[in-house]
């Protein structure tokens, strides 16, 4: 194998969850050429391939067979679109929050509601990250991917990415061979704050500001402050943020649940559907603050599974499956994991 490929590489420090893990083979790709070389090497040796960014949305198992390739492609370019919007092309290996800070420093708003979300640009696109009323898909122009099956580079439009809630084509069979190389963001020429969340609005009011006087950098500060109060710092306690997506149910199912559980937390969607708060379901099932074994549930937020020390991916998955089973038994609702299993 080529010299840059490492054997038996510990992955503990390469995921925010910090699970005890080891990759059979590990390599980093900082360019398309390096990516193609590593893929060719894996193919020649019959090795399955796994991809890693910053590991912010990854649960690594004790052993990860095959070859793990970490995408480290860098680079940021800003230009103006014909209508005055700002186009920001970012390498997939750039830290997403660094892009938020960099655009704000350049006087460009649009990403402030996505402040402090860990992970790389590539991972952000695959997951279609979102927070406080903004989804990344709303700020995208195109995504450049490498198609492993056809061995060509493709530029996907937003429509071709098939974005929806915490979903993209890269998470489907149709896009399983796509590796994100870079992303082009489109940020608005005329900035207006995205509000509608009581935590943000309360903080704005506490600072003596209004929707008309708040600025994009201050909105970023507010989002960071609100997130810090609610979410554990991965540098202090291992976690992958929200572990489950908020489930979407029919209005009939919602009404049945509300009749039995009047305190049910939910959000109205179009098309006769309702989105339920996964955190409420998990807390109602009795898991908030669970501290049995190395993997537990965060005491301040039931949606977050944490590494209490020395957890393996198997420990985390066992707890996640236990939560899923109990929530389904009580409410007939299937919880879907946000993080990706590695290995």
C-alpha positions as CSV (number, residue, x, y, z in Angstrom):
1,X,0.0,0.0,0.0
2,X,1.1,3.6,-0.5
3,X,3.0,5.1,2.3
4,X,0.4,7.6,3.4
5,X,-2.1,4.9,4.3
6,X,-1.8,4.0,8.0
7,X,-2.7,0.6,9.4
8,X,-4.6,0.1,12.7
9,X,-5.1,3.8,13.2
10,X,-7.0,4.9,16.4
11,X,-10.0,7.1,15.5
12,X,-10.9,8.1,19.1
13,X,-9.7,11.7,18.6
14,X,-11.3,12.1,15.2
15,X,-14.9,12.1,16.2
16,X,-16.7,14.4,18.6
17,X,-18.2,11.4,20.4
18,X,-14.7,10.1,21.1
19,X,-15.7,6.4,21.1
20,X,-12.8,3.9,21.4
21,X,-12.2,2.8,17.8
22,X,-9.6,1.7,15.4
23,X,-9.5,1.7,11.6
24,X,-7.9,-1.2,9.8
25,X,-6.6,1.3,7.2
26,X,-6.7,5.1,7.3
27,X,-5.8,7.8,4.8
28,X,-6.4,11.5,4.3
29,X,-7.5,13.1,1.0
30,X,-6.7,16.8,0.7
31,X,-7.3,16.8,-3.1
32,X,-9.1,15.0,-5.8
33,X,-5.9,13.3,-6.9
34,X,-5.3,11.9,-3.4
35,X,-8.9,10.7,-3.2
36,X,-8.6,8.9,-6.4
37,X,-5.3,7.3,-5.4
38,X,-6.7,6.0,-2.1
39,X,-9.8,4.7,-3.8
40,X,-7.8,2.9,-6.4
41,X,-5.6,1.4,-3.6
42,X,-8.7,0.2,-1.7
43,X,-10.2,-1.2,-4.9
44,X,-7.0,-3.1,-5.7
45,X,-7.0,-4.7,-2.3
46,X,-10.7,-5.4,-2.1
47,X,-11.3,-3.1,0.8
48,X,-14.6,-1.5,1.6
49,X,-14.4,2.3,1.9
50,X,-15.7,4.6,4.6
51,X,-15.5,8.4,4.7
52,X,-14.9,10.8,7.6
53,X,-14.9,14.5,7.9
54,X,-14.6,16.1,11.4
55,X,-16.5,13.2,12.9
56,X,-19.2,15.5,14.3
57,X,-22.0,13.2,13.1
58,X,-20.3,9.9,13.4
59,X,-20.4,6.9,15.7
60,X,-17.3,4.9,15.2
61,X,-17.4,1.2,16.1
62,X,-14.6,-0.6,18.0
63,X,-13.2,-1.8,14.7
64,X,-13.7,-0.1,11.3
65,X,-12.8,-2.6,8.6
66,X,-11.5,-1.7,5.2
67,X,-10.2,1.8,4.5
68,X,-11.4,5.0,6.2
69,X,-10.7,8.1,4.2
70,X,-10.8,11.5,5.9
71,X,-11.7,14.3,3.5
72,X,-9.5,17.3,4.2
73,X,-9.9,19.4,1.0
74,X,-9.4,23.1,1.9
75,X,-10.0,26.4,0.1
76,X,-12.4,29.4,0.3
77,X,-13.2,31.7,-2.6
78,X,-15.7,34.5,-2.6
79,X,-17.3,36.2,-5.6
80,X,-20.3,38.2,-6.6
81,X,-23.4,36.8,-8.3
82,X,-25.1,38.9,-11.0
83,X,-27.9,39.8,-8.7
84,X,-25.5,41.0,-5.9
85,X,-25.6,37.8,-3.8
86,X,-22.3,36.5,-2.6
87,X,-21.0,33.2,-3.8
88,X,-18.7,31.4,-1.4
89,X,-16.9,28.2,-2.7
90,X,-15.6,26.1,0.2
91,X,-13.6,22.9,0.2
92,X,-15.4,20.0,1.8
93,X,-12.8,19.7,4.5
94,X,-13.2,23.2,5.7
95,X,-14.7,23.5,9.2
96,X,-18.2,24.8,8.7
97,X,-18.2,27.1,11.7
98,X,-15.0,28.7,10.4
99,X,-16.9,29.6,7.2
100,X,-19.7,31.1,9.3
101,X,-17.1,33.3,11.2
102,X,-15.2,34.2,8.0
103,X,-18.3,35.3,6.1
104,X,-19.5,37.4,9.0
105,X,-16.0,39.0,9.3
106,X,-16.3,39.9,5.7
107,X,-19.6,41.7,6.3
108,X,-21.7,38.9,4.8
109,X,-24.7,37.6,6.6
110,X,-26.8,34.5,6.0
111,X,-25.2,31.8,8.0
112,X,-25.4,33.2,11.5
113,X,-28.3,30.9,12.6
114,X,-26.0,28.0,11.8
115,X,-23.3,29.2,14.1
116,X,-21.5,26.7,16.4
117,X,-22.6,23.6,14.6
118,X,-19.6,21.3,14.6
119,X,-18.4,19.5,11.5
120,X,-17.0,20.1,8.1
121,X,-18.6,21.7,5.1
122,X,-18.9,18.3,3.4
123,X,-20.7,16.7,6.4
124,X,-22.9,19.8,6.7
125,X,-24.2,19.3,3.1
126,X,-24.7,15.5,3.4
127,X,-26.8,16.0,6.6
128,X,-28.4,19.3,5.4
129,X,-27.8,20.8,8.8
130,X,-30.3,23.3,10.2
131,X,-31.0,25.4,13.3
132,X,-33.2,28.2,14.4
133,X,-35.3,28.4,11.2
134,X,-32.5,28.0,8.6
135,X,-31.4,24.9,6.7
136,X,-28.2,24.8,4.8
137,X,-30.1,23.9,1.6
138,X,-31.5,27.5,1.7
139,X,-28.0,28.9,1.4
140,X,-26.6,26.7,-1.3
141,X,-25.9,27.3,-5.0
142,X,-24.3,24.0,-6.0
143,X,-22.4,21.0,-4.7
144,X,-19.4,19.4,-6.5
145,X,-19.0,15.7,-5.9
146,X,-16.8,12.9,-7.1
147,X,-18.9,10.0,-8.5
148,X,-17.0,6.9,-7.5
149,X,-19.0,4.6,-9.8
150,X,-18.4,6.6,-13.0
151,X,-15.0,8.1,-11.8
152,X,-16.1,11.6,-12.8
153,X,-16.6,14.9,-11.1
154,X,-20.2,16.2,-11.1
155,X,-21.7,19.6,-10.2
156,X,-25.1,19.1,-8.6
157,X,-27.8,21.7,-8.4
158,X,-29.8,22.2,-5.2
159,X,-32.7,20.4,-6.8
160,X,-30.5,17.4,-7.7
161,X,-29.3,17.2,-4.1
162,X,-32.9,16.3,-3.1
163,X,-32.6,18.1,0.2
164,X,-35.2,17.7,2.9
165,X,-35.2,17.7,6.7
166,X,-31.7,16.3,7.7
167,X,-31.5,14.6,4.3
168,X,-29.7,14.8,1.0
169,X,-29.2,12.5,-2.1
170,X,-25.9,11.5,-0.5
171,X,-27.8,9.6,2.1
172,X,-29.7,7.5,-0.5
173,X,-28.8,4.6,-2.8
174,X,-28.8,7.0,-5.7
175,X,-26.1,9.1,-4.2
176,X,-24.1,6.5,-2.2
177,X,-21.2,6.8,-4.5
178,X,-21.0,10.6,-4.3
179,X,-18.1,12.1,-2.3
180,X,-18.5,15.9,-1.6
181,X,-15.4,17.8,-2.9
182,X,-16.6,21.4,-2.5
183,X,-19.7,23.5,-1.9
184,X,-20.8,26.8,-3.3
185,X,-22.9,28.8,-0.9
186,X,-25.2,31.7,-2.1
187,X,-25.6,34.3,0.6
188,X,-28.1,37.1,0.3
189,X,-27.1,40.6,-0.9
190,X,-29.7,42.1,1.4
191,X,-29.6,40.6,4.9
192,X,-32.6,40.2,7.2
193,X,-32.6,38.3,10.5
194,X,-34.4,34.9,10.6
195,X,-36.3,34.9,13.9
196,X,-39.4,33.0,15.2
197,X,-37.6,31.1,18.0
198,X,-38.5,32.3,21.5
199,X,-34.9,31.7,22.8
200,X,-33.4,33.9,20.2
201,X,-36.1,36.6,20.5
202,X,-35.8,36.6,24.3
203,X,-32.0,37.1,24.0
204,X,-32.5,39.9,21.5
205,X,-34.9,41.7,23.8
206,X,-32.6,41.2,26.8
207,X,-29.9,43.0,24.8
208,X,-32.2,45.9,24.1
209,X,-32.4,45.1,20.4
210,X,-35.1,44.5,17.9
211,X,-35.5,42.7,14.6
212,X,-34.7,46.1,13.0
213,X,-31.6,46.8,15.0
214,X,-29.9,43.4,15.5
215,X,-27.0,42.7,13.1
216,X,-25.8,39.4,11.6
217,X,-22.7,39.2,13.9
218,X,-24.8,39.8,17.0
219,X,-27.3,37.2,15.8
220,X,-24.3,34.8,15.6
221,X,-23.3,35.7,19.2
222,X,-26.9,35.1,20.4
223,X,-27.1,31.7,18.6
224,X,-23.8,30.7,20.2
225,X,-24.9,31.7,23.6
226,X,-28.2,29.9,23.4
227,X,-26.6,26.7,22.0
228,X,-23.9,26.8,24.8
229,X,-26.7,26.9,27.5
230,X,-28.5,23.9,26.0
231,X,-25.8,21.7,24.4
232,X,-22.7,20.0,25.9
233,X,-19.3,21.0,24.5
234,X,-17.8,17.9,22.7
235,X,-14.4,19.0,24.0
236,X,-15.7,18.4,27.6
237,X,-18.1,15.5,27.1
238,X,-18.2,13.4,24.0
239,X,-21.4,13.7,21.9
240,X,-22.8,14.1,18.4
241,X,-25.4,16.8,19.1
242,X,-29.0,15.8,18.5
243,X,-29.0,12.0,18.2
244,X,-32.4,11.5,16.7
245,X,-34.4,13.5,14.2
246,X,-37.8,14.8,15.1
247,X,-40.3,12.3,13.8
248,X,-43.1,13.3,11.4
249,X,-46.5,11.6,11.8
250,X,-49.9,11.9,10.4
251,X,-52.5,14.2,11.9
252,X,-54.5,11.1,12.9
253,X,-51.6,9.6,14.8
254,X,-50.8,13.0,16.4
255,X,-54.4,13.5,17.6
256,X,-54.3,10.0,19.2
257,X,-51.1,10.8,21.0
258,X,-52.3,14.3,22.1
259,X,-55.5,12.8,23.6
260,X,-53.4,10.4,25.7
261,X,-50.5,12.9,26.4
262,X,-51.8,16.5,26.5
263,X,-48.3,17.9,27.2
264,X,-46.9,16.4,23.9
265,X,-44.7,18.9,22.1
266,X,-45.2,19.2,18.4
267,X,-44.9,21.5,15.4
268,X,-47.5,21.8,12.5
269,X,-46.3,21.0,9.0
270,X,-48.1,21.2,5.7
271,X,-50.0,18.3,4.0
272,X,-51.7,17.1,7.2
273,X,-48.5,16.1,8.9
274,X,-47.1,16.9,12.3
275,X,-43.5,17.0,13.6
276,X,-43.1,15.7,17.1
277,X,-40.3,16.7,19.5
278,X,-38.0,13.7,19.8
279,X,-36.6,15.1,23.1
280,X,-40.1,15.2,24.6
281,X,-40.7,11.5,23.6
282,X,-37.4,10.4,25.0
283,X,-37.9,12.3,28.3
284,X,-41.4,11.0,28.6
285,X,-40.0,7.5,28.1
286,X,-37.8,8.0,31.2
287,X,-34.3,8.3,29.6
288,X,-33.3,11.9,30.3
289,X,-30.2,11.9,32.5
290,X,-29.7,8.2,32.2
291,X,-26.3,7.3,33.6
292,X,-26.0,3.5,33.3
293,X,-22.6,2.5,31.9
294,X,-20.2,4.5,29.7
295,X,-23.0,5.8,27.3
296,X,-25.7,7.9,28.8
297,X,-28.3,10.6,28.1
298,X,-27.5,14.2,28.8
299,X,-29.2,15.5,32.0
300,X,-30.0,18.8,30.4
301,X,-31.3,17.6,27.0
302,X,-32.9,14.3,26.4
303,X,-32.1,14.3,22.6
304,X,-28.3,14.1,23.3
305,X,-26.6,10.8,24.0
306,X,-23.2,11.3,25.6
307,X,-19.9,9.4,26.2
308,X,-19.5,9.3,29.9
309,X,-16.0,7.9,29.6
310,X,-14.6,5.0,27.6
311,X,-17.7,4.3,25.5
312,X,-17.5,2.2,22.4
313,X,-19.7,2.6,19.4
314,X,-21.4,-0.6,20.4
315,X,-22.2,0.9,23.8
316,X,-23.8,3.9,22.1
317,X,-25.8,1.9,19.6
318,X,-27.1,-0.4,22.3
319,X,-28.4,2.6,24.2
320,X,-29.9,4.2,21.1
321,X,-31.7,1.0,20.2
322,X,-33.0,0.7,23.7
323,X,-34.4,4.2,23.5
324,X,-35.9,3.5,20.0
325,X,-37.6,0.4,21.3
326,X,-39.2,2.0,24.3
327,X,-40.4,5.1,22.5
328,X,-42.0,2.8,19.9
329,X,-43.6,0.7,22.6
330,X,-45.1,3.8,24.3
331,X,-46.0,6.0,21.4
332,X,-45.9,3.9,18.2
333,X,-43.3,6.3,16.9
334,X,-40.0,5.2,15.2
335,X,-37.0,7.4,16.0
336,X,-34.4,7.8,13.3
337,X,-30.7,8.3,14.1
338,X,-29.0,11.5,12.9
339,X,-25.4,10.3,13.3
340,X,-23.8,7.9,10.8
341,X,-22.5,4.6,12.0
342,X,-18.8,4.0,11.0
343,X,-17.8,0.3,10.9
